[in-house]
Amino acid sequence: MRLCVIGAGYVGLVTAACFAEMGNQVVCVERDRQRLARLQRGECPIHEPGLDALLKAQLASGQLSFTEALENGVAQADVAFIAVGTPSQEDGSADLGHVLAVADALGQLLVRPCLVVNKSTVPVGTCEQVAWRILQGLKARGLKVSVTVASNPEFLKEGSAIDDFMRPDRIVLGCDDPHATALLQRLYTPFVRNHDRVLLMTPRAAEFSKYAANAFLATKISFINELAGLCARLDVDIEQVRRGIGSDTRIGTHFIYAGCGYGGSCFPKDVRALIHTARAADYPTAILDAVQARNALQKTLLFQALVQHFGGFVQGRVVGLWGLAFKPGTDDLREAPSLVLIEALLAAGARVQATDPAALEGVAQRYPEAVASGRLRLSGNPYGCAEGADALVLVTEWKQYRQPDWPRLRGLMRMPVVFDGRNIYDPGELSPLGFLYHGIGRPVAGHCKVTAA
Ligand SMILES: NC(=O)c1ccc[n+]([C@@H]2O[C@H](COP(=O)([O-])OP(=O)(O)OC[C@H]3O[C@@H](n4cnc5c(N)ncnc54)[C@H](O)[C@@H]3O)[C@@H](O)[C@H]2O)c1
């Protein structure tokens, strides 16, 4: 099929590359010229395992191309996917500006029948708005072109996006038109050869399903984080409790890891948008409000624990940070817990030595003054970050931080103190090596003679 994908972000790029890989002819439209230039040169602008190679291969084969001009993208397209951002507005609602601008542009440009499919995460009723805007444009031009708008929310996870797209748990298709539904089912056939994982529903139900999924996952995380806080007071290790409950298939093992809060481009903004939708419908959301409040609190816990550990004297302390991206496998820093910690530490006068396998450039761009003054040192070497540190904080659980050389770290650090924001280390291993260990919702383990500055 001939496809157009509008927006070359995490979702658009993965969608374009994967559909091209299956033999479709894909034109991807991106309006950011810098990003576009990189893509046209065959450079992948984001860190996503496997994406770079896939893009290069599809560009070389001619199955995929990039353009700034939407008219080129849709000129021949049978299906046009909208994959532009829907960031939070100040009131928490989803900003539909990019999506609706695309709808207006399509109304001005379409000259032949086209199935428009929205992949962006949008509130219930947006498909109808998009369809109305396109039709207004067509009408103004005196054209009678058949246009159907469907909802196909994306469920990929950054860090495993290609795999998720190629082998989806499910494909949600919200479409009222049987011909359009059949076309989309055909397009997705190669991705669901072994199991029928295509779920058909109305566009409104599809739009709501995406928010429901993210809100549920965020709820699991905030739930376990709330219990972790209680565990800490009762001298119980949340890790043992996690294992104790995760073995129950009704609960499951996923998303019940206590930690320093969720971030990213989806959970925080989608929970906010769902709350906003509920407010507009005059419907109370006690659970979602609590999920959000717990997460905001959770992001401050590591700083609070450091302050307590240093007896209130943070100024001049050297803190090593491992992991800055909001999760492993990506360079995405949107709403990352690491940023809350960095800002609190810098404001309190600490010196921060931070590392990450993919997100250093993004952090340097966010804090140019702190970097220039040396208050924030960024390095690709985790051991370098621990040198002279009064504490080491694990924020993002990249694989490369899972089994460090503890004796080496012990020799490098000024004080052998570890704050484990993701509970990936074994306190029973660290304390005999002379480390003081703090987890999230776990008893403090080990001893370290620390004096307040
Ligand atoms: N990132 C994820 O993991 C993920 C997963 C599932 C769903 N989503 C949803 O998918 C949507 C896109 O997310 P993302 O993370 O890929 O966003 P993104 O911000 O990374 O990318 C959006 C891209 O669209 C481009 N763009 C905006 N307006 C355009 C226009 N008129 N023409 C051409 N290009 C345009 C931007 O320049 C940008 O490169 C959002 O609604 C998001 O909530 C994201």
The ligand as a Gaussian input file, in Angstrom:
#p B3LYP/6-31G(d) Opt

LIG

0 1
 N        6.502000       8.162000      22.616000
 C        5.805000       7.089000      22.915000
 O        6.309000       6.133000      23.505000
 C        4.354000       6.992000      22.521000
 C        3.706000       5.748000      22.594000
 C        2.369000       5.654000      22.224000
 C        1.677000       6.791000      21.817000
 N        2.322000       8.001000      21.789000
 C        1.561000       9.159000      21.326000
 O        1.878000       9.382000      19.956000
 C        1.929000      10.778000      19.654000
 C        3.307000      11.138000      19.142000
 O        4.244000      10.885000      20.165000
 P        5.817000      10.990000      19.917000
 O        6.478000      10.635000      21.198000
 O        6.177000      10.262000      18.665000
 O        5.943000      12.568000      19.660000
 P        7.235000      13.401000      19.254000
 O        7.048000      14.731000      19.889000
 O        8.470000      12.604000      19.535000
 O        7.125000      13.532000      17.670000
 C        6.170000      14.268000      16.988000
 C        6.787000      14.730000      15.682000
 O        5.778000      15.295000      14.866000
 C        6.323000      16.418000      14.200000
 N        5.212000      17.283000      13.751000
 C        4.369000      18.030000      14.495000
 N        3.472000      18.662000      13.704000
 C        3.737000      18.276000      12.432000
 C        3.152000      18.565000      11.180000
 N        2.119000      19.398000      11.065000
 N        3.695000      18.005000      10.085000
 C        4.755000      17.168000      10.185000
 N        5.347000      16.863000      11.343000
 C        4.849000      17.398000      12.462000
 C        7.231000      17.049000      15.233000
 O        8.192000      17.911000      14.662000
 C        7.852000      15.811000      15.871000
 O        9.040000      15.413000      15.225000
 C        1.548000      11.480000      20.965000
 O        0.173000      11.723000      20.977000
 C        1.904000      10.455000      22.029000
 O        1.134000      10.610000      23.203000
 C        3.637000       8.112000      22.102000

